[in-house]
Amino acid sequence: MNFLTIGHRGVMGLEPENTLRSFVAAQQAGLDVIELDLHLSKDGALVVMHDTDVDRTTDGTGAIADKTLAELRALDAGRGERVPVFEEVLDAVRTPLQAEIKDVAAARALAEVITRRDLVSRVEVSSFHDDAVAEIARLVPGIRTALIASRYGTDIVDRAVAVGAATVCLNIRRLTLEIVEHARKADLRIIGWVVNTQDHLRLVRALELDGATTDYPEIKRTGRFTA
């Protein structure tokens, strides 16, 4: 498989994260995959935001789960952008997506959209939470899944295998050759995140990872020249 360059929340180093503007910029930059984050609003909409609250990324305050979609829509998510719902992203870009879910409830909502719109070949579902990965796999046969980890050891491989994930997305700052070798023995793909520097990109290449998640699209351009 070719080396994948994954746009972190679009191109969040250049545009407001998890907005249509950011996703379109990622597509225009030629990134292979766009990563985004999903939460459920108070009224069950599958909204694209990273944090559990709106404070950091919008001009509002409070938990996403306590706000209706209309209330979320009223917020400025940066440069006049609005908080998108997942299906708007599907319509705005053609690039394959890696959708991160935060819990089992989001898994169920996402499963409905994937099934209704026949997205198994276009969307990979990722999560830090083993139960969310297991739930989406149960609900959508054949869906590609990835287990994410920030603090981890070789146990991340066993956890991924247990929930049927084909990929592990791992914090590049903690990645070791031992973990890579363990993952390869289990036939797992390995994606490193967040890769924003040439040093991290060289490490990704040295460890022969399958891809890198980055905030900056130029990583794709320089990556092909990095041994």
C-alpha positions in Angstrom: 0.0 0.0 0.0 1.2 3.5 -0.8 2.2 5.9 2.0 -0.9 7.8 3.1 -0.9 11.5 4.1 -3.9 12.2 6.3 -5.2 15.7 6.9 -5.7 16.3 10.6 -9.2 17.9 11.1 -8.6 19.0 7.5 -5.6 21.2 7.4 -5.9 22.6 10.9 -2.4 24.2 10.8 -3.8 26.6 8.2 -7.5 26.7 8.5 -10.1 26.5 11.3 -10.2 22.8 12.3 -13.1 20.6 11.4 -14.8 23.1 9.1 -15.8 22.7 5.5 -13.2 25.3 4.6 -10.5 23.2 6.2 -11.7 20.0 4.5 -11.9 21.6 1.1 -8.4 23.0 1.5 -7.2 19.5 2.4 -8.7 18.1 -0.7 -7.2 20.9 -2.9 -3.8 20.1 -1.3 -4.1 16.5 -2.6 -4.1 14.8 0.8 -5.0 11.2 0.6 -7.4 11.0 3.5 -9.2 13.6 5.6 -9.5 13.0 9.4 -12.4 14.5 11.3 -14.1 14.1 14.7 -17.8 13.4 15.5 -20.0 14.2 18.4 -23.8 14.1 18.9 -25.7 17.3 19.6 -28.5 17.4 22.1 -31.0 16.6 19.4 -28.9 13.7 17.9 -27.2 15.4 15.0 -23.8 14.0 14.0 -21.7 17.2 14.3 -18.1 17.6 13.3 -16.1 18.9 16.3 -13.2 17.6 18.3 -13.7 18.7 21.9 -16.7 17.8 24.1 -17.4 21.5 24.5 -17.4 24.4 22.0 -15.2 26.8 24.0 -11.9 26.3 22.2 -13.0 26.2 18.6 -16.0 28.6 18.5 -17.1 31.9 20.0 -19.5 30.0 22.3 -19.3 28.1 25.6 -20.7 24.9 26.9 -21.0 21.2 26.1 -21.9 20.0 22.6 -24.3 17.5 24.2 -26.2 20.3 25.8 -26.8 22.2 22.6 -29.2 21.6 19.7 -27.9 21.6 16.1 -29.6 25.0 15.6 -27.7 26.4 18.6 -24.4 25.0 17.3 -25.1 26.4 13.9 -25.3 29.9 15.4 -21.7 29.8 16.5 -18.6 31.0 14.6 -16.2 28.1 14.2 -13.5 30.4 12.8 -13.3 32.8 9.9 -17.1 32.8 9.7 -17.3 29.1 9.3 -20.2 27.1 10.9 -20.1 23.8 12.7 -20.8 21.2 10.0 -22.7 18.0 10.2 -21.1 14.8 8.9 -23.2 14.6 5.7 -22.2 18.1 4.7 -18.6 17.0 4.7 -19.5 14.0 2.5 -21.1 16.4 0.0 -18.3 19.0 0.1 -15.3 16.7 -0.6 -14.7 13.5 -2.5 -11.5 12.5 -0.5 -11.7 9.4 1.6 -12.5 10.1 5.3 -11.3 8.8 8.6 -14.1 9.6 11.1 -13.2 9.5 14.8 -16.0 8.7 17.1 -16.0 9.4 20.8 -18.5 6.8 22.1 -20.9 4.0 21.3 -23.8 6.5 20.7 -21.9 8.2 18.0 -21.0 4.8 16.5 -24.7 4.0 16.2 -25.5 7.4 14.5 -22.5 7.0 12.2 -23.5 3.5 11.3 -26.9 4.7 10.1 -25.3 7.2 7.7 -22.7 4.8 6.4 -25.3 2.2 5.7 -27.8 4.6 4.1 -25.2 6.2 1.9 -23.2 3.1 1.1 -19.9 4.5 2.5 -18.1 1.3 3.5 -15.5 1.8 0.8 -15.0 5.6 1.5 -15.0 5.9 5.3 -12.7 4.4 7.9 -13.9 4.7 11.5 -11.4 5.4 14.3 -11.6 5.8 18.0 -9.6 5.8 21.2 -12.4 3.7 22.7 -12.3 -0.1 22.1 -16.1 -0.4 22.7 -16.9 2.2 20.0 -14.7 0.4 17.5 -16.3 -2.9 18.3 -19.8 -1.4 18.1 -19.3 0.1 14.6 -17.8 -3.1 13.4 -20.8 -5.0 14.7 -23.3 -2.6 13.1 -21.5 -2.2 9.7 -20.1 -5.5 8.4 -16.9 -4.9 6.4 -16.2 -1.4 7.7 -12.5 -0.5 8.1 -11.7 0.5 11.7 -8.7 1.9 13.5 -7.8 2.1 17.2 -6.1 5.3 18.3 -3.7 5.6 21.2 -1.7 8.4 22.8 -0.2 6.6 25.8 0.4 2.9 25.0 2.7 -0.1 25.0 2.6 -3.3 23.0 -0.8 -3.9 24.5 -2.3 -1.6 21.9 -1.8 -4.3 19.3 -3.6 -6.9 21.3 -6.5 -4.4 21.9 -6.7 -3.7 18.2 -6.8 -7.3 17.3 -9.5 -8.0 20.0 -11.9 -5.4 18.4 -11.1 -6.4 14.8 -9.3 -3.1 13.9 -7.0 -3.3 10.8 -5.1 -0.2 11.8 -3.5 1.5 14.8 -3.1 5.2 14.8 -0.3 6.0 17.3 1.2 9.1 18.9 4.6 9.4 17.0 6.3 10.6 20.2 5.9 7.3 21.9 6.3 4.9 19.0 9.1 2.4 19.3 10.5 -0.3 16.9 9.2 -3.0 19.3 5.6 -1.8 19.0 6.0 -1.5 15.2 7.3 -5.1 15.0 4.5 -6.4 17.3 1.9 -4.6 15.1 3.4 -6.1 11.9 3.3 -9.6 13.3 -0.4 -9.0 13.8 -0.8 -7.7 10.2 -1.9 -4.2 11.4 -1.4 -1.0 9.4 0.3 1.7 11.4 -0.4 5.5 11.1 1.7 8.0 13.1 0.3 11.2 14.4 0.8 14.2 14.5 3.6 14.5 12.0 4.4 18.2 11.5 8.2 18.3 11.3 10.9 16.8 9.1 12.3 15.0 12.1 9.0 13.2 12.8 8.6 12.5 9.1 12.1 10.9 8.9 11.1 8.7 11.9 7.9 7.7 10.2 9.9 6.7 7.1 12.6 4.9 9.2 10.0 2.9 11.0 8.3 2.1 7.6 4.9 3.2 8.7 1.9 3.2 6.4 1.1 6.8 6.8 1.2 10.0 8.8 -1.5 12.4 10.1 -0.5 16.0 9.8 -1.7 19.5 10.3 0.2 20.8 7.3 -0.3 19.7 3.7 3.3 20.4 2.7 4.2 17.2 4.6 2.8 15.3 1.6 5.0 17.2 -0.8 8.2 16.7 1.2 7.4 13.2 2.3 8.3 11.6 -1.0 11.8 13.0 -0.8 12.4 11.9 2.8 14.4 8.7 3.3 
